[in-house]
Amino acid sequence: MFLRRIVAWPKRYFSSKSPTPAVQATTPLNKHKRRRHKKPPVDDNLSWEEKVASVVTPLWKLSYDEQLELKQQQQEKILAELSKYLHSQTTSGELTFPVLPILPSPVRDGYRNKSTFSVNNGVDGNPKTVGFYVGRARDGNIVCVNGDHLLNMPEKHKQVARCYQEFIRRSPLEPCLLFHAGGHWREVTVRTNAAGHAMAVVYFHPQALTPEQVALHKAELVEFFTRGEGAVCRLDSLFFQESAMTRCTHEDSPYQLLYGPTHIHEEVLGFRFRISPDAFFQVNQAAAHVLYSTVRHLCVPGSEDRGGTLLDVCCGTGAMGITASPKVERLVGVELIEQAVEDARHNAAINNLDKCEFIPGKAEVVLPGLVPRLSSVEGGRLTAVVNPSRAGLHYRVIRALRNHSAIRRLVYVSCKPDGEAMRNFRELCCTPDPKRKLTGEAFAPSVAVPVDMFPHTEHCELVILFER
């Protein structure tokens, strides 16, 4: 159904004269940026399972139609603020560009292909409990509860978490709850694909253990998941990362393959992608089809517009650009993480694409020199797609995109449009400002499309087409 809707977009959004009305946002965005909204406290009358569900999947009690309606209203509120910024005379909260109906996820339960389970004190006080947190560290009231009841978790992920809990409870080593307090066993990440393959990554703090001692515990971990009780999980790959930091990249501390293949693979829109332990990939594979179809259509909406270059900023492992590549002559991706660039190049190769180039480095450093080169070589036909983290794009990236007239169409994908992404939207669309070195012609939003990637949660992806 969503494909039929996408095909109809060009007429609808280019001829729209009566944009969808929206309710005025209650909090001005400039104030929103200066303070964090506190989540409502969890009801003490709930069971522990209900408390975790309220934190991880806060919309779990609503029907799916009610969830979609709520998300649609949220996105319209956010975009109404952008409309007010662009058109100061618009004070009624009405949108000045269309926001299409939210595209639903084809799969609503058990859709996550990546889950990370924490280790901490359980309801019974056992510090070797694997699950999800309720409470806050600064308040000293954290309780870890298993996630067997969570609607968005597949059974395979829950099974691995249960087995990992059994393993660490048998281990003589203590869990690492606070780095300065000692302990070793930390969280576990599970990744799966649509074909049923599974990969697990165990995180471990070596503290003062020698490499030989660590090797013994790694061997026990392998034994447990291959020939012990954990063999029921049928893991295809098991990785191990030693780290003294909360989050650590492959470059900082390499992922050690304990057994199995180095990657699992996933397929989206007929393209095959390899997934390494720390590679970014959309957590909802079925909804990724919807999201990437949306992006591809907005980048090149009709067959008459084929050609030119697609510039994929913050390209990750290349999935978004590669799925759009059949509609363009050339794809150029820019990505900070070198492992992701390696994956992107491999993904282009296994899909027999010879018109793709992926460049490692900070986008704010690479783009100022890259964009002029592409616009001159390709005859000025440039389309950009950006999919940054919640931190949004660096102002120098926005400046590079804004100040080169060859880019006439820009597709922005955001999972948090009311955060730093809103600053990016304003910088793309504001009147030329020499003081801020934003001298190029302003973009204007043409259409916005919410895509529900995360059923049962408050989050969704928002795709906005900017044109000039």
Stockholm file with secondary structure:
# STOCKHOLM 1.0

chainA/1-468         MFLRRIVAWPKRYFSSKSPTPAVQATTPLNKHKRRRHKKPPVDDNLSWEEKVASVVTPLWKLSYDEQLELKQQQQEKILAELSKYLHSQTTSGELTFPVLPILPSPVRDGYRNKSTFSVNNGVDGNPKTVGFYVGRARDGNIVCVNGDHLLNMPEKHKQVARCYQEFIRRSPLEPCLLFHAGGHWREVTVRTNAAGHAMAVVYFHPQALTPEQVALHKAELVEFFTRGEGAVCRLDSLFFQESAMTRCTHEDSPYQLLYGPTHIHEEVLGFRFRISPDAFFQVNQAAAHVLYSTVRHLCVPGSEDRGGTLLDVCCGTGAMGITASPKVERLVGVELIEQAVEDARHNAAINNLDKCEFIPGKAEVVLPGLVPRLSSVEGGRLTAVVNPSRAGLHYRVIRALRNHSAIRRLVYVSCKPDGEAMRNFRELCCTPDPKRKLTGEAFAPSVAVPVDMFPHTEHCELVILFER
#=GR chainA/1-468 SS CHHHHHHTHHHHHHSCCSCCCCCCCSSCHHHHTTSCCCCCCCCTTSCHHHHHHHHHSTTTTSCHHHHHHHHHHHHHHHHHHHHHHHCTTCCSCCCSSCBCCCBCCSCCSSCBSEEEEEEECBTTSCSCEEEEEESCGGGTCCEEECCTTCTTSCHHHHHHHHHHHHHHHHSSSCBCSSGGGCCCEEEEEEEECTTCCEEEEEEECCTTCCHHHHHHHHHHHHHHHHTSGGGGGCCSEEEEEECSSSSCCTTTSCCEEEESCSCEEEEETTEEEEECTTCCCCSBHHHHHHHHHHHHHHHSCSGGGCCSEEEEETCTTSHHHHHHGGGSSEEEEEESCHHHHHHHHHHHHHTTCCSEEEEESCHHHHHHHHHHHHHHHTTTCEEEEECCCTTCCCHHHHHHHHTCTTEEEEEEEESCTTTHHHHHHHHHHSCCBGGGTBCSCCCEEEEEEEECCSTTSSCCEEEEEEEC
#=GC SS_cons         CHHHHHHTHHHHHHSCCSCCCCCCCSSCHHHHTTSCCCCCCCCTTSCHHHHHHHHHSTTTTSCHHHHHHHHHHHHHHHHHHHHHHHCTTCCSCCCSSCBCCCBCCSCCSSCBSEEEEEEECBTTSCSCEEEEEESCGGGTCCEEECCTTCTTSCHHHHHHHHHHHHHHHHSSSCBCSSGGGCCCEEEEEEEECTTCCEEEEEEECCTTCCHHHHHHHHHHHHHHHHTSGGGGGCCSEEEEEECSSSSCCTTTSCCEEEESCSCEEEEETTEEEEECTTCCCCSBHHHHHHHHHHHHHHHSCSGGGCCSEEEEETCTTSHHHHHHGGGSSEEEEEESCHHHHHHHHHHHHHTTCCSEEEEESCHHHHHHHHHHHHHHHTTTCEEEEECCCTTCCCHHHHHHHHTCTTEEEEEEEESCTTTHHHHHHHHHHSCCBGGGTBCSCCCEEEEEEEECCSTTSSCCEEEEEEEC
//
